[in-house]
Each structure stands twice: as structure tokens, then as C-alpha cells.
Amino acid sequence: MDKLSRFLDERATNGLLRRLTPQEERHTPAHAVREGCAYVDFCSNDYLGLSAHPALVQAAIDALRRYGVGAGASRLMSGDLRIHHELEEATAAFKGTPRALVFNSGYQANLGLIAALADRHDVIFADQLCHASQLDGALLSRAKLIRYRHNDPGHLAELLAKHRAGFDRALILTETVFSMDGDLAPLAELVAVKEQYDGLLVVDEAHATGVFGPRGRGCVAAAGLTDRVEVIMGTFSKGLGGFGAYVAANATIIDYLINAARSFIYSTALPPAVIAANLAAIRLCQDGLDLGPALLATADRFRAALRAQGWATGGASQIIPLHIGDPHAAVALADRLREHHLLTLPIRPPTVPQGTARLRLSLSAAHTEAHLRQVLEALGHG
Ligand SMILES: *Cc1c(COP(=O)(O)O)cnc(C)c1O
């Protein structure tokens, strides 16, 4: 117990203690109510505002009425419903791959898929900024884990040249849109390095799905590289407004995961209402909703306005980091913005490296120009 208290005290002293703060009401990122106060939410990953879209809500209601609440068992037991397969077929068509498999969350997808694809005879090369779920999957696999410098295919090639020969398989892990910096992976170069060294490229499109690429199909589709990336993982929980995740790949990989991915095998299937909402979101995208291009154009203009006001920012997506450095200063700035009814949770170590605390602003199609002006006015000159 002393050890736990010491951990908490140390976190508090360093400005790193996290707390839960519930919202009493929430429709889209444009409207959240917390402690009786209305806010515009810039922390949400509901990039297209789809979580409140009538088509998703209605699909969930219909599925609830038809199937009830819980799936009752794992997919390999009796929890496997026709609607899970419909979602997988629609997702494969959306991503342009032969097959797709639904996982219960992005975290569980990365954990299960990476641990299933690699073992102690293999080596995993992960971008230094890869998501915690990819790293946890790599640790669980017992493969040798080597980190390459963020978005640096040259460094990856050096490391492959040095270490590849001693191992059976080589997995290369990256996000396509990085969750904390909002920058994009150099996919064509990563594919070239992967092919030179006979590796398997496993990408995470959590923040790209719904936003990037033709009709929101993601960055791999945008780059025309679908046939050259072995495993494309992504989530329904962010841009698509629902919950859960998918892995899009060839039939062999998907059939293997059904038999070997422990987070898939040993967990109850997602509820039918969630699956139905995800399916409605994919159909909206396929039917040409296409909110991504306007959102990304807005993000570019917003970044330029921030720079004009003297703030250090970056990225090339709807995720906009404001680089602060000191975690206390990042917290103080978030507090100041909250007084202006703007939610922008500070991102601190260990989520990001020491000395790189930041405010992370997620823009959503649900935000208006007036909301963005509010942020610029509240920030003032940096
Ligand atoms: C959010 C996120 C996940 C986890 O997805 P959940 O569905 O929230 O569990 C995985 N990878 C990346 C890059 C993410 O940002």
C-alpha cells in the first residue's frame, strides 16, 4: 500500500496525476456538459461527429430490439451473429482487402494480433511513437523488440540490416496517423524497406479511418498500397463514432487470427447494437459521406492561424499538438482554456516522452468556425 501511495504522491508532485472527470451530458464534441457547465470538447476522437448521427443511433436501436443487449458468448462459442459477418464483409470491401475480422477494441486488436503473429524466434521493429497497445502486443509476443526513430525509414533499414538475419519473421509496426503528434507515416518508404528485408508491415489506422483516403478508407488506400501492406488494423471507435476495431488482411492471416489471437478467442463478442452502429457508419462512408477533406482543410487553416499567433504546432491531420514542454505549463494552459469553456486535456509523460508535454486539440466535423475562433481568442499570443 505504501508503494501505491508513494507512486500517487510522486505523480502529483510532478504534475502527472490523472483523474476521472465525468461529463453529465454529451451529444457531439461540440457540446459536452461537465459539473453543470457546457463545454466545446477538443479532446474527443469523434472526428466526424458520427457518434450522434441518426443513422448510427437508429441502427443500434433496431439491433437492440431484434437481438437484445449482450452477445452472450465469444464469437467461437454462440456469440457469433450474422451481423458480425455483415460488418466484416463491409469492412473488407471498404478497406479493399480479401477479408476482415472484428476485435472488441483497438487495444485488444493490437494485443491479440501482434502476439499471435510473432513469437520468440521473431523480431519486431516499432516506431518510437507507436501506440501503447502495439507495444504491449509486442511485449506479450516475446519477440525481440527494437524501436526505430520516429518516421525514419533510413534508421529502420539500418536496424534491419544489423538484426534481421538472426530471426525468423520480422514485423514492422507503425501508426498511419500518429495519435499524439498528428503526423503521417512515410508509408511508401516503409513498404520499400519492408520488401527489401522480407518483413511484414502491420499498420494502425485508428486515427485515419473515416478521415483520410477516398471516402475515409485510410492512408494505406490513399497511397495505393493496400496490396503491399500485410496487416491493416483500425478502429470503429474514433472517426466512425462507434466502438471496436477491425483487422483487414488476406484470408490466411484472418483465419490464423481466428484460431490464434487470444484477445479474439477469449472475450465475449461485441454487442449487436454496437456492431449495427459500426455497420451503419461504414455504409455512410461507402455512400459518399466524405467529411474528411473539409475537416483536413480546416485543420490546415487552424494550424496556420496558431502559428500566426506564435504557437508551436505540427502534424498534418485533424490532430493538432500545441508544443508546451513542461507538464505543469500544459496543465495550466488547459485550465485557462477550460475557464473559456473549452476542453483540451494536456498530454503528459508517460503518454509522450519527457519534456514534450503538449495540449492535443482534436478537430471534429462537429466543430464550427465559431468554435475554432473561440480557441484562437482564448489562447491569445503564444
Ligand atoms: C485509440 C487507439 C487504439 C485503441 O483503440 P480503442 O478502440 O480505443 O481500444 C489503438 N491504436 C491507436 C493508434 C489508437 O490511437
The ligand as an SDF file (V2000), in Angstrom:
LIG
                    3D

 15 15  0  0  0  0  0  0  0  0999 V2000
   -7.1460    4.6700  -29.6330 C   0  0  0  0  0  0  0  0  0  0  0  0
   -6.0760    3.8350  -30.2450 C   0  0  0  0  0  0  0  0  0  0  0  0
   -6.0960    2.4550  -30.1250 C   0  0  0  0  0  0  0  0  0  0  0  0
   -7.0710    1.7540  -29.2300 C   0  0  0  0  0  0  0  0  0  0  0  0
   -8.3300    1.7190  -29.7860 O   0  0  0  0  0  0  0  0  0  0  0  0
   -9.6000    1.5170  -28.8250 P   0  0  0  0  0  0  0  0  0  0  0  0
  -10.6650    1.0920  -29.7490 O   0  0  0  0  0  0  0  0  0  0  0  0
   -9.8400    2.8300  -28.1790 O   0  0  0  0  0  0  0  0  0  0  0  0
   -9.2070    0.4660  -27.8340 O   0  0  0  0  0  0  0  0  0  0  0  0
   -5.1660    1.7240  -30.8170 C   0  0  0  0  0  0  0  0  0  0  0  0
   -4.2300    2.3380  -31.5810 N   0  0  0  0  0  0  0  0  0  0  0  0
   -4.1590    3.6760  -31.6790 C   0  0  0  0  0  0  0  0  0  0  0  0
   -3.1090    4.2980  -32.5290 C   0  0  0  0  0  0  0  0  0  0  0  0
   -5.0730    4.4710  -31.0080 C   0  0  0  0  0  0  0  0  0  0  0  0
   -4.9910    5.7880  -31.0720 O   0  0  0  0  0  0  0  0  0  0  0  0
  1  2  1  0
  2  3  1  0
  2 14  2  0
  3  4  1  0
  3 10  2  0
  4  5  1  0
  5  6  1  0
  6  7  2  0
  6  8  1  0
  6  9  1  0
 10 11  1  0
 11 12  2  0
 12 13  1  0
 12 14  1  0
 14 15  1  0
M  END
$$$$
